[in-house]
Amino acid sequence: MDFIRIANFNNKLQAETTAHLLDEAAIPFTIHSDESIFGEGGVSQYVFLSVPAEFEVKARAIIQEVSGDEVLA
């Protein structure tokens, strides 16, 4: 299964909040983060969300609808 990177986040909490929306729509996802290097609550510049390629369009639409922001192209 090929995963596509669809959104970047400032922290893991934001990514997890967005992932709940995808979960409600039965869209599988993966959160990628290096926060564990810095410990709980650490600042990370590497947090993003990816979904399987076949769910990309639906996931982007959900995120854009809620955030009003353009998601990664």
C-alpha positions as CSV (number, residue, x, y, z in Angstrom):
1,M,0.0,0.0,0.0
2,D,1.5,3.3,-1.1
3,F,1.0,6.2,1.3
4,I,0.9,9.8,0.2
5,R,2.0,12.8,2.4
6,I,-1.0,15.1,2.5
7,A,-0.4,17.6,5.4
8,N,2.3,19.1,7.6
9,F,1.7,20.1,11.2
10,N,3.4,22.2,13.8
11,N,3.1,19.4,16.4
12,K,1.8,15.9,16.9
13,L,-1.4,17.1,18.7
14,Q,-2.5,19.0,15.6
15,A,-1.8,15.9,13.5
16,E,-3.8,13.6,15.8
17,T,-6.7,16.0,15.9
18,T,-6.9,16.0,12.1
19,A,-6.4,12.2,12.0
20,H,-9.6,11.8,14.1
21,L,-11.5,13.4,11.2
22,L,-10.0,10.9,8.8
23,D,-10.7,8.1,11.2
24,E,-14.4,9.1,11.3
25,A,-14.5,8.8,7.5
26,A,-12.9,5.4,7.6
27,I,-9.7,6.6,6.0
28,P,-6.5,4.9,7.2
29,F,-3.6,7.2,8.1
30,T,-0.1,7.4,9.4
31,I,1.4,10.2,11.5
32,H,5.1,10.7,11.0
33,S,6.9,12.5,13.7
34,D,10.3,13.0,15.3
35,E,8.9,14.4,18.6
36,S,10.1,11.4,20.6
37,I,13.7,12.6,20.0
38,F,12.8,15.7,22.1
39,G,10.5,14.1,24.6
40,E,6.9,14.8,25.4
41,G,5.9,18.4,24.4
42,G,9.1,19.0,22.5
43,V,9.3,21.2,19.5
44,S,9.4,19.2,16.3
45,Q,9.8,20.3,12.7
46,Y,8.9,16.9,11.3
47,V,5.2,16.1,11.8
48,F,3.1,15.1,8.8
49,L,0.1,12.9,8.0
50,S,-0.1,10.4,5.1
51,V,-2.9,8.3,3.7
52,P,-3.0,5.4,1.2
53,A,-3.0,6.7,-2.4
54,E,-6.6,5.6,-3.0
55,F,-7.9,7.8,-0.2
56,E,-5.8,10.9,-1.1
57,V,-8.6,13.0,-2.8
58,K,-11.2,12.3,-0.1
59,A,-8.7,13.0,2.7
60,R,-7.5,16.3,1.2
61,A,-11.1,17.4,0.8
62,I,-11.9,16.6,4.4
63,I,-8.9,18.5,5.7
64,Q,-9.4,21.5,3.4
65,E,-13.1,21.7,4.4
66,V,-12.3,21.8,8.1
67,S,-9.2,24.0,8.0
68,G,-9.9,26.2,5.1
69,D,-6.2,25.9,4.2
70,E,-4.8,24.4,1.1
71,V,-3.2,21.0,1.8
72,L,0.0,19.8,0.3
73,A,-0.1,19.2,-3.5
